[in-house]
Amino acid sequence: MAGTENSLQITDYRGLRARVQALTEGETDQVALMATVACEVHCSDDRFDWTGFYRVVAPGLLKIGPYQGGHGCLVIPFEKGVCGACARTGEVQLVPDVDAFPGHIACASSTRSELVLPVRDGQGNLIAVFDIDSDLPDAFSEADASEISAMLASVFGRAT
């Protein structure tokens, strides 16, 4: 993984979970939760160049939500890109090389790798996808996916 081969800051997931839990305790508004999670995750690791949510706003359609970083795509159909694949399948998308991903949407030309995770509410409904982009190739690991998935479930699983 690229992040372990140099001096980049790597996420302290225990500390990140504790901060997110403390900041979101008692909050149920999804947009407020998304804004807080996007900010905390983005600032937790130097590999994360764009960090944010695409919300499910209609059947088969994602729209940009709270994020950190440069501009993102405003609308993404479930049939397009890495975020669409995550929303369509409900499965984590761990993409070491975005150029090799069929139908990748280049919202930022600098993006080299991507991690996209489904976000579900307390009833198990898909409410969004959480997208993390890196300018480094192969920047994400299964451990990143597992840790961030667990954090998202703990935060959004209690929101209705």
TIDODO-404920 format. One record per residue (C-alpha): residue in one letter; x, y, z. Coordinates in steps of 0.02 Angstrom, whole numbers, plus 50000, padded with zeros to 5 digits. Example, Ala and Ser with C-alpha at 12.3 -4.5 7.8 and 13.67 -1.06 7.14 Angstrom:
<atoms>
a506154977550390/s506844994750357/
</atoms>
This chain:
<atoms>
m500005000050000/a500695016949952/g500335025150120/t501465013450218/e502975016050105/n503265034350143/s503035047450277/l501165050150249/q500075051250403/i499075035150420/t497395034850505/d497285031350691/y495605022750675/r495355020850863/g495585039650887/l494525043650734/r493075032850797/a493175040950969/r493145058650895/v491715054750778/q490705046350916/a490965061151034/l490545074050901/t488975065150838/e488275058651003/g486395061851008/e486325068750830/t485105060450709/d485085072850564/q485915063950418/v486665079450337/a487425085350502/l488155067950527/m488835067450349/a489665084450367/t490515079450529/v491085062450466/a491745069750302/c492765082850396/e493475071050526/v493935057350403/h494685069550278/c495815077350409/s496345060550481/d497475054350342/d498615062550213/r498105049650083/f496325056650078/d496235070449946/w494345070849925/t493165064150056/g491285065250049/f489545058550026/y488425056049878/r486635055149940/v485265044249867/v483975057149811/a482895046849693/p482865028849631/g484515026049540/l485185043549573/l486545050749685/k486845069249719/i488335076949805/g488205079349992/p489395086050122/y491215084150071/q492995090350096/g494175093949952/g493975101049777/h492345101049682/g491505084249656/c490265078449526/l488545085349563/v487505070449503/i487975052249479/p486765039149411/f486905021749489/e487465015549316/k489025026449311/g490705026249397/v491375019149559/c490075027949667/g488675021649556/a489365003849566/c489375004849756/a487585011449760/r486984998749631/t487774983449713/g487774989049895/e489584983049906/v491194991949951/q492204997149798/l494084996649829/v494905002949669/p496815003249665/d496875011249490/v495385021749436/d495985021749255/a495715002849251/f493925004249318/p492665003049174/g491605018749167/h492585028349299/i491985046449311/a493475058249325/c492805071949437/a494625076449472/s495995071949348/s497245069649491/t496305054949570/r497275038549556/s496345026949677/e494675026649764/l493725018749908/v491825019749907/l490735012550045/p488835010550059/v487995020450197/r486405013250274/d485175020050400/g484505010750552/q483245001450443/g484584995550323/n484075007350182/l485465014050071/i485505032850104/a487185037350026/v488905031549976/f490475037950060/d491835041649934/i493685043749973/d494875048249832/s496775048349834/d498045055749715/l499125040549755/p498915023849664/d498375009049770/a498155020149923/f496815010050012/s496774993150097/e495464980750155/a495854986750332/d495375004650281/a493744998150207/s493344987750362/e493735001450487/i492785015050394/s491295003450360/a491154999550546/m491225018050590/l489885022450461/a488755008650528/s488945014850705/v488545032950658/f487185030850527/g486425014850595/r485715024950739/a485035038950627/t483285037450559/
</atoms>
